[in-house]
Amino acid sequence: MLVVGAGHAGAGVAGLLRQAGHTGPVELFGDELDLPYHRPPLSKKFAEGELEQWLRPAEFYREQDITVRLGEHVTAVEPAKRLVRTDSGAVHGYDHLVLATGARPRPLPVPGAELAGVMSLRTLADARILRKCVEERRRLVIIGGGYIGLEVAAVARANDIEVTVVEREERVLARVASARLSAILAGYHRNRGTRILTGAGVGRLAGEDGQVRAVVLDDGSALPCEAVLVGVGAIPRDELAAAAGLRCAQGVVVDSHARTSDPRILAIGDVTRRPLRTGSLARLESIPSATEQARQAVATILGTAPVPAEVPWFWSDQFGLKLKIAGLVPPDPGTVVRGDPATGRFALFHHLGGAVTAVESANSPAEFMAGRKFIAAGTRIDPVRLADPSVPLRDATL
C-alpha cells in the first residue's frame, strides 16, 4: 500500500488503514521534510504558539509500522506495472495506490511577483516566514479576499500590523460565501482596522533592491508595503495522475468511494474533484472532506461497508468569530437570519422553498449542528419561526 502525499488526507488514510486492521506494508511519501502536521494554525495562529503541531508523534508511525519517506518526491506512476518512481531513482510496487498530493498556491501572474517579501501560505516554511514579517512589523498587503486572506488579516491586525486586503471581485469571499456573510465579515474587519479594497485588480508589484515595496493597482495607485501575501486560490497537484492516464478535470476525478478511473488507484483530499450529494462534481478544499475521503478509501481497499455521504462543512476563525459553514449556498436563496450579527453570534440559514441548503454560523454551535441535520434530512423550515431566537430550533421545522 503506497500513499503519495503526507498531509491531512495522506496521513489520515495511513492511520485509518491500521485502525481498520490492515496488516500489509504501508508507505507514506511526503515532499516536505516535516512529519504530517495540522495546517489550520498556519493561517489562524501563525503569530503565536507552536507552529509545529504534528498530526501524530513520530512514535505513532513506528508503532503502527508505517514507513514515512519524508523529502522523497514521487515523479511517476506506472499503472500497468503497478509501481511508482521517485526522485532518488527508487522504484516501489503497490497493490493499491492512494494519491493525496493536495494543491499548490495559484501564482500571481504580474511583474514583480518574484520579489523578496512576496509569499504564499501553504506549508510550515511559509508560516515561519509570515511569522517573521509580523515580528518585524512589516506593512502587509494581502492579494485575495478568501478565507485564508481574511484569517491572516485578522491575526495581523490583532498584532497591530497595518493590513490591506485587495480583492478583484466586488466583495470578499465571492466564490465561497453568501453576499450577506461577505458583508458582515467585511464590516467586522473594517471596524478592526483592516483596509479592504474590492473590485481592485493588481497591475504589478514594485520593488527596490530586489525587495517588494508596493502593490500597484490597475488604476495606477500604489499601496506601500514590505510584505505581500498572495492568496488567489489553489491549483490541484494532479500532474502525476494526468501523466498516468487517469481521468482529470481540474483535479483527479473520483467517485463516492474515492476511486479514480484506475481500479487500483484511489485519490483523496484537495487534489480531487469529487461528487456532491446533488450529483455534481466539485473540489472541496477542507479537512472534513479529506477525512471523509480517507474513510471512503479505506472502505474501498478493505472491501468493507461504504461510507455514508456527509454534508460538506468547514470552519474559519477571524478575530472573535468562530465560523462554521455547512452545505453549499445556491444562487439567489431565501435567507433567514437567526441572532444578531452585531453581537458576533448569529446564523444564516439559506433555503430554496423552505428546504435548507446551507448554514453559515458564527459562535452558534447549536444552529450549525441543526443546520447540518436539516440539510442532510432535507428538512423544511418555517422562516418566521426560525428567525425568532426564542423559538427552539426543533419547533422551527415543518
C-alpha positions in Angstrom: 0.0 0.0 0.0 1.5 3.3 -1.1 0.2 6.7 -0.2 1.6 9.7 -2.1 1.2 12.9 -0.1 1.7 13.4 3.7 -0.9 16.0 4.5 -4.2 15.5 6.4 -5.6 13.2 3.8 -2.5 11.0 3.3 -1.6 10.7 6.9 -5.2 10.1 7.7 -5.7 7.2 5.3 -2.4 5.5 6.5 -3.6 5.7 10.1 -7.1 4.5 9.3 -5.8 1.5 7.4 -4.0 0.3 10.5 -7.0 1.1 12.7 -9.2 -1.0 10.4 -6.9 -4.0 10.7 -4.8 -3.8 7.6 -1.6 -5.7 8.3 0.2 -5.3 5.0 3.0 -2.8 4.3 2.0 0.9 4.3 4.4 3.5 2.9 3.7 7.3 3.1 5.6 9.6 0.8 5.9 13.3 1.6 7.6 16.1 -0.3 8.3 18.1 2.8 10.9 17.2 5.5 8.4 17.7 8.4 6.2 15.0 9.7 2.5 15.4 8.8 1.1 18.4 10.6 -2.0 20.4 11.3 -2.5 23.1 8.6 -5.2 25.3 10.1 -2.9 27.0 12.5 -0.8 28.2 9.6 -3.3 30.9 8.8 -5.3 31.1 12.1 -2.5 31.2 14.7 0.8 31.8 12.8 1.9 34.7 15.0 2.0 32.9 18.4 2.4 29.5 19.9 3.9 26.4 18.3 3.5 26.2 14.6 4.7 22.6 14.6 1.5 20.8 15.6 2.1 17.2 14.4 -0.9 15.1 13.4 0.8 12.2 15.1 4.0 11.9 17.0 6.9 10.1 15.3 6.4 7.1 17.7 2.9 6.5 16.2 4.3 5.7 12.7 7.0 3.4 14.2 4.5 1.6 16.4 2.0 1.2 13.6 4.7 0.0 11.2 4.0 2.9 8.7 7.1 3.7 6.7 7.3 7.5 6.3 9.5 8.7 3.5 9.9 12.4 4.0 11.5 14.6 1.4 11.1 11.8 -1.2 9.2 13.1 -4.3 7.3 10.6 -6.4 8.0 11.5 -10.0 6.0 9.0 -12.0 3.2 6.4 -11.6 3.1 3.4 -14.0 -0.4 1.8 -13.6 0.3 -1.1 -16.0 3.2 -2.2 -13.8 1.7 -1.1 -10.5 4.8 0.9 -9.5 5.9 4.4 -8.7 9.3 6.1 -9.3 10.9 8.7 -7.0 13.5 11.4 -7.5 16.0 9.2 -5.7 15.8 6.7 -8.5 13.9 4.2 -6.3 11.1 2.1 -7.6 8.2 0.9 -5.4 5.5 -1.5 -6.3 1.9 -1.4 -5.0 -1.3 -3.4 -4.7 -3.2 -0.2 -4.1 -2.0 3.4 -4.5 -3.6 6.4 -2.9 -2.9 9.8 -4.4 -3.2 12.6 -1.8 -1.0 15.2 -3.4 -3.0 18.2 -2.4 -2.9 21.5 -4.2 -0.4 24.3 -4.7 -0.9 28.1 -4.4 -2.0 29.7 -7.6 0.7 32.1 -8.7 0.1 35.8 -9.3 0.8 36.5 -13.0 2.1 40.1 -12.7 5.5 41.7 -13.0 7.3 41.7 -9.7 5.8 38.5 -8.3 9.4 37.1 -7.8 10.5 39.9 -5.5 11.6 39.1 -1.9 8.8 39.6 0.6 6.2 38.2 -1.7 4.9 34.9 -0.3 2.1 32.4 -0.3 0.8 30.3 2.6 0.6 26.5 2.3 3.4 25.0 4.3 5.1 25.3 7.7 8.0 27.0 5.9 5.6 29.6 4.6 4.1 30.2 8.0 7.5 30.7 9.6 8.3 33.4 7.0 4.9 35.1 7.7 5.5 35.0 11.4 8.8 36.8 10.9 7.0 39.5 8.9 4.8 40.1 11.9 7.7 40.1 14.3 9.5 42.7 12.1 6.3 44.9 12.0 6.2 44.9 8.2 3.2 46.5 6.4 1.3 43.7 4.8 -0.8 43.7 1.6 -2.9 40.5 1.1 -3.9 39.9 -2.5 -7.1 37.8 -2.4 -10.1 38.1 -0.1 -10.8 34.5 0.5 -10.9 32.7 3.9 -7.1 32.3 4.1 -6.5 36.0 3.3 -9.1 37.2 5.9 -7.7 34.8 8.5 -4.2 36.1 8.1 -5.5 39.7 8.1 -7.3 39.1 11.4 -4.2 37.7 13.0 -2.1 40.6 11.7 -4.5 43.2 12.9 -4.6 41.5 16.3 -0.9 42.2 16.4 -1.4 45.8 15.3 0.1 45.3 11.8 -1.0 47.6 9.0 -3.0 45.4 6.6 -4.7 46.0 3.3 -6.7 43.2 1.5 -7.1 43.6 -2.2 -9.9 41.6 -3.9 -10.6 41.8 -7.6 -14.3 40.7 -7.2 -16.9 43.1 -5.9 -16.9 41.5 -2.5 -14.7 39.3 -0.3 -15.4 35.6 -0.3 -17.3 36.0 -3.5 -16.9 32.3 -4.6 -17.3 30.7 -1.2 -19.8 32.6 0.9 -23.1 34.3 0.6 -23.3 38.0 -0.1 -24.8 38.5 3.4 -21.9 36.8 5.2 -19.4 38.6 3.0 -20.8 42.0 4.0 -20.9 41.0 7.7 -17.3 39.9 7.7 -16.0 42.8 5.7 -17.7 45.2 8.2 -16.2 43.3 11.1 -12.7 43.6 9.6 -13.0 47.2 8.7 -14.2 48.0 12.3 -11.0 46.5 13.5 -8.6 48.3 11.2 -8.3 46.1 8.1 -8.4 48.1 4.9 -10.4 46.2 2.3 -10.4 47.2 -1.4 -12.8 45.3 -3.6 -13.2 45.5 -7.4 -9.4 46.2 -7.5 -7.0 44.5 -9.8 -3.3 44.2 -9.3 -1.1 45.5 -12.2 2.4 44.9 -10.8 4.5 44.7 -7.7 7.1 47.4 -7.3 10.4 46.8 -5.6 13.7 48.3 -4.6 17.0 46.3 -4.4 15.0 43.1 -5.0 12.6 43.7 -2.1 8.9 44.4 -2.6 8.0 48.0 -1.7 4.5 48.5 -3.1 1.5 46.8 -4.8 0.5 48.9 -7.8 -3.2 48.5 -8.8 -4.7 48.7 -12.2 -5.7 52.3 -11.7 -2.1 53.2 -11.0 -2.5 53.8 -7.3 0.2 52.2 -5.1 -0.1 50.5 -1.7 3.3 50.8 0.2 4.3 47.7 2.0 7.2 45.5 3.0 5.4 42.1 2.6 2.8 40.7 0.2 0.7 37.6 0.8 -0.7 36.1 -2.4 -3.9 34.2 -1.7 -5.7 33.9 -5.0 -6.7 30.2 -4.9 -5.1 26.8 -5.3 -4.3 24.5 -8.2 -4.7 20.8 -7.7 -1.5 18.9 -8.0 -2.8 16.3 -10.4 0.2 16.1 -12.7 1.1 12.6 -11.6 -2.4 11.4 -12.2 -2.7 13.1 -15.6 0.6 11.6 -16.7 -0.5 8.2 -15.6 -3.6 8.5 -17.8 -6.1 8.9 -15.0 -9.2 11.0 -15.7 -8.6 14.6 -14.6 -10.8 17.7 -14.9 -9.4 20.5 -12.7 -8.4 17.8 -10.3 -8.4 14.0 -10.2 -12.0 12.8 -10.8 -13.2 10.3 -8.2 -16.4 8.6 -7.3 -18.1 8.5 -3.9 -15.7 5.6 -2.9 -12.6 7.6 -3.7 -11.9 5.5 -6.8 -10.2 7.0 -9.9 -10.5 5.7 -13.4 -8.0 3.0 -12.5 -9.4 0.5 -10.0 -6.1 0.1 -8.2 -5.6 3.8 -7.7 -7.6 6.0 -5.3 -7.4 9.7 -4.8 -8.4 11.8 -1.8 -8.2 15.4 -0.5 -7.6 18.7 -2.2 -6.3 17.1 -5.4 -9.7 15.5 -6.2 -12.9 16.6 -7.9 -15.5 14.6 -6.1 -19.2 14.0 -6.3 -21.6 16.1 -4.2 -24.8 15.0 -2.7 -26.5 16.8 -5.6 -24.7 14.6 -8.1 -22.4 17.3 -9.5 -18.6 17.3 -9.2 -16.6 19.9 -7.2 -13.4 20.4 -5.4 -13.8 20.7 -1.7 -10.7 22.1 0.0 -11.3 21.2 3.6 -10.1 18.9 6.3 -13.5 17.3 6.9 -13.7 16.4 3.2 -10.2 15.0 3.2 -11.0 12.9 6.3 -14.3 11.6 4.8 -12.5 10.6 1.6 -9.8 8.8 3.6 -12.5 6.8 5.2 -14.0 6.1 1.8 -10.6 4.9 0.5 -10.1 2.5 3.4 -13.5 1.0 2.9 -12.8 0.5 -0.8 -9.4 -1.0 -0.2 -10.6 -3.4 2.5 -13.9 -4.2 1.0 -15.9 -3.0 4.0 -19.3 -1.2 4.1 -19.4 2.1 2.0 -19.1 5.3 4.0 -22.3 7.3 4.0 -22.0 10.7 2.3 -21.6 13.7 4.7 -22.9 17.2 4.4 -19.7 19.2 3.4 -18.6 21.7 6.1 -15.6 23.7 7.1 -14.6 26.4 9.7 -12.7 29.6 10.0 -11.5 31.8 12.9 -11.4 35.6 12.5 -10.9 37.8 15.5 -13.5 36.6 18.0 -15.7 34.9 15.4 -15.8 31.1 15.3 -17.3 30.5 11.9 -18.7 27.2 10.9 -20.3 26.6 7.5 -22.2 23.6 6.2 -23.7 22.9 2.8 -23.3 25.0 -0.4 -25.0 28.3 -0.9 -27.1 28.2 -4.1 -27.7 31.2 -6.3 -30.5 33.5 -5.1 -31.6 31.6 -2.0 -34.0 32.7 0.6 -32.1 33.6 3.8 -33.2 33.5 7.4 -31.0 35.4 9.9 -31.2 34.0 13.4 -29.4 36.0 16.1 -27.8 39.4 15.7 -24.7 39.8 13.6 -23.8 43.0 15.5 -23.2 40.8 18.6 -21.0 38.4 16.8 -23.4 35.5 17.4 -25.7 34.6 14.5 -26.6 32.0 11.9 -27.6 32.5 8.3 -29.9 29.7 7.1 -30.1 29.6 3.3 -33.1 27.7 1.7 -34.9 27.0 -1.5 -38.6 26.9 -0.9 -38.1 26.2 2.7 -35.6 23.4 2.2 -32.3 24.3 3.9 -29.3 24.0 1.6 -26.6 25.8 3.7 -26.0 27.4 7.1 -23.3 30.0 7.8 -22.8 30.5 11.6 -20.7 32.5 14.0 -20.3 31.5 17.6 -23.6 29.5 17.3 -22.7 25.8 17.5 -26.3 24.7 18.1 -27.6 26.4 15.0 -24.7 25.0 13.0 -25.4 21.4 14.1 -29.1 21.9 13.5 -28.4 23.3 10.0 -26.3 20.3 9.1 -29.1 17.9 10.2 -31.7 20.0 8.3 -29.6 19.8 5.1 -28.9 16.0 5.5 -32.5 15.2 6.1 -34.0 17.7 3.5 -35.9 19.3 6.4 -38.2 22.2 5.5 -38.3 25.2 7.9 -40.7 27.9 8.8 -38.7 31.1 8.0 -40.6 33.2 10.5 -40.2 30.9 13.4 -36.6 30.1 12.6 -35.8 33.8 12.7 -37.0 34.1 16.2 -34.3 33.0 18.7 -36.9 32.4 21.4 -38.3 29.5 19.3 -36.4 26.2 19.8 -34.8 25.0 16.6 -36.8 21.8 16.7 -40.0 23.8 16.6 -39.0 25.9 13.6 -39.4 23.0 11.2 -42.4 21.9 9.2 
